């Protein structure tokens, strides 16, 4: 999907100069798409300028650097994932119910913020911004693991599984959604979260 500048003249071949026709949100959307196609490290400000259809100076109207664009994009994904956990942790429900809430919420974040989460999942840790984001992601995994262990202690999940391994396997299954899932515009809620929950708690074998 591409986003044209809001006030760009038709058939404009060269980058626009002067004030940009993007707001920060739409500019970020396009930059994330470009990062995901070409790779963050391989994408230059010149590449972003070409895809946005505006000059590099117009991009700098909104951000100071390519790294700032990356940081804003990663924060958007991580903030949404952390809020899912925080919302579950604020309730007084049994841990297994909070875990299900986290699974459903995480699936919804991946679907709604798929380009941003995709960028997060492809990080290599090549910069301070990426290292911080990866640590936040690891903290999310540890918090899910703690929920699993609490549900085990409460007798709602089997005890012969490692909470640490289970959290990584569970989130790995959920994270794989970005590689294959394409929502049906005619069915905005096609039961994806229900399927993930069923697989996580019941598996494929019929009772």
N, C-alpha and C positions, 0 to 999 in steps of 0.2 A: 504494500500500500504506500502511496506517495502523497505528500502534502504540498500543494503549490502555495507560494506566497500569497497572502490575502489580497494584495493590491497589485500583483505583477501584471504587466501588460501582456496581451496575447502574443504568442509566437516570439517571446523574448528569449534570445539565444544566450546572451552574455549575462553574467551575474549582475544583479541590481546593485547599485551603489546608493549610499545615503542611508536613511533610516530603514530598518528591515520591515518586511511585511509579515513577519511571524511574531507571535507572542512567545513567551518562554516555554509554555507547555507544548505547543505544536513544533517548535524548533527541537525540543528534547525528543519528541516522538520520532522525528525523521532521523536525528543523529543516532538514536538507539537502533533503528532499523539498519542504518548503514554499518554500525559497529557489528551487528549480528551477521550481516552478509559478508563483510570484508575482514572482520576481526578488528578488535580495538587497536592493537599495536600497528597493524598495517594501514589504518585509516589516518590520513593527514587532515589538517584543517582545510587544505585545498580540495581534498575529496569531499569533505562535508559541504564546502562552498558550492561545488559543482552540483551535488545532489539537492541542495536547498535552493539553488538558483539565485543566490545572493552573494555579495562579496564577503571576503573574510572579515573585513572591518565591520560589516553589518552583524556578523556572528558575534564579534567582540562587544557589540552593543549590549548583548545579553549575558555573556560569560567571559571570563578572563582567559580560559584555556580549555583545551580538549579534556584535560584531566578533571576540570570542574564539571564538565558535562557528564563524564563518567561517574563522578561522585554523586551528583544529583540523581542520576538514573539508578544507581545502586541503592541509594538511600530510599528512593521511592519503593523499590521491591522489598527491602529489608524492613522498612517501617511497617509496611502492610503485613508482612509475615509475623513480626514481633507483636503487632496489635492483636492478631489472632490468638497468640499464646497468652497475652496479657488479659484478654477478655475471658478466656477459659479459666485462667488462674484466679480471676476475681469472683468466680462463682463458688458455691459451697457444695456443689454436686460431687458424687463419688468420682474418683480419679478416672475410671473407665469412661464415664460420660463426658468428662472434660477432654479426654483423649479423642473421643469421637468428634467432639466439637472442633478440636484442633485439626483433625484430618479433613473434615468438611470445609472448614475455613481456609485451610492451606490449598485445597483443590480449587476453591473459588478464586483465591488470589492468583494462582497460576493461570487460570483461564482468563481472568479479567486483566491481569498485568503480564501477559505472556512474553512480550518482547523484553520487558524489564527483567523478569525472572530468568529468561533465557540468557541474557547478558550476565547476570549474577552467576549462573551455573557454569559459565564458560571461563570464569576468571582463572588466571594462572599465578596470581600473586607477584606480578612483576613490578609493582609500585606500592608506595605506602598506602594509597587509597585502596588498592586491591587487597592488601594485607589486612587492613582494618575491616573491610567487608567480609573477608573470609573468616576472620575471628568472630564476627557477629553471626555469621552463618553457623559456625561450629557451636556457638552458644545456644542457638535455636535447637540444634540437634541434641545438645545435652539436656535442655529443658524438656524436650519430648521424651528422652530417655528416663528422666526423673519421674515423669507422669506414668510411664509404663511400669517402672519399679514400684510406684505407690499403688497402682492398680493391682500388681502382683501381691503386695502385702495385704491389700484389702480382700484378696481372694477372688478377684474378678478376671484375672488373666493367669494363664499357666505359669508356673514358677520355674520350669526347666529351660527357660529361654533367658539369654543375657539381655538385660534392658538396654545396654549399650549397643549391642549388635542389632537388636530388634529395632531400635530407633533409626539406625542407619539404613537398614533394609526397608523399613516402612517409608522413610523419606526418599530413599532411592526410587522406590516404585512411584511415588507421587511426582518426583522431579522428572521422571521419564515422560510425563505427559507433554512436556514442551517439545519433545522430538516427534510426536506422532499425532497429537490431538488437533483436530480442526473443527471448531464448533459449527453445527448446522444452524444457519441463520433462521431457518423455519422452526427450529426446536432449541431455543436458547437454554433450556434446562433439560438436558437429555439423560439425566440420571447418572452422570459421571461420578459425582461425589458418593452416591449410594453404592455404585459398583466398587469403588475403592474401599469404602467402609466394609462392605460385605466380604471382599477378599481379605482385608486386614483382620477381621474378627472371625470369619467362618471358613475361609478358604474356598476351594472349588468342589470339594467332595460333598455329595448330597448326604444329609443327615440320615 
